Amino acid sequence: MNIRLPTLEEIHAAFEQGEEAVVELFAEVGRQTAQLAEELEKQAEALKELQARLGKNSRNSSNPPSSDGYKKPPAPKRTESLRQSGKKPNGGQPGHEGNTLKLSATPEHIETHRVQTCRECGNSLTGVVVTGHEERQVFDIPAMRIEVTAHRAEIKICPVCGTENLGEFPNEVKGPVQYGNGVKAVAAYFTNQHHVPVERTAQIFEDLLQHRISEAAVLKASEELSGCVQPATGSLSLPKGKP
């Protein structure tokens, strides 16, 4: 399943617009995450069942001691469905919207696999005009990581009066080190939209991005969001520090 994360530009724009824009931007991410969690849960149940079968031996089941060797007899192939008559048939039900993976008209990356030689006679095909393409697409999640942008303000000495002049930093770059709007928007989204405790939000950052954000930074992001949406909501309850 492909989860599309919003770009930094989209997050920044939503954060500036307020709560409604932030919720709208990340609502789709939440739905995709829930679907992914459901799929992982199904896979975990299947793995658990498989481990339980493989863990059986003559001591914890009715299997004879001779079955404890390295080689296990293959499970009997089921030729008939165990579904009882009268229940719904296999597959999607009428009226259910399917989630079949379809080719994307706008892939983010294109890799061209060129034909170098003829597979029949071995003749070189370099320079031969391409008559068409067969396309196959792979949907995947790009590597998620924290990106660091260094803002460097120039320092120049006026040759006339000797005054030292410093270039101007962007208004949002206030301290020597700080988090950007993308990090703050995601932190505020988890704690306010999904009510994830502050400590667990920090753990999510560490697990997914290999960067441990402080709990104070998470709380500060919620405070900034509260200030942005104050004109529209009047008030916004902040998350507690502990679950």
Secondary structure, 3 states (H helix, E strand, C coil): CCCCCCCHHHHHHHHHHCHHHHHHHHHHHHHHHHHHHHHHHHHHHHHHHHHHHHCCCCCCCCCCHHHHCCCCCCCCCCCCCCCCCCCCCCCCCCCCCCCCCCCCCCCCCCCCCCCCECCCCCCECCCCCCCCCCCCCCCCCCCCCCCCCCCCCCEEECCCCCCEEECCCCCCCCCCCCCCHHHHHHHHHHHHHCCCCHHHHHHHHHHHHCCCCCHHHHHHHHHHHHHHHHHHHCCCCCCCCCC
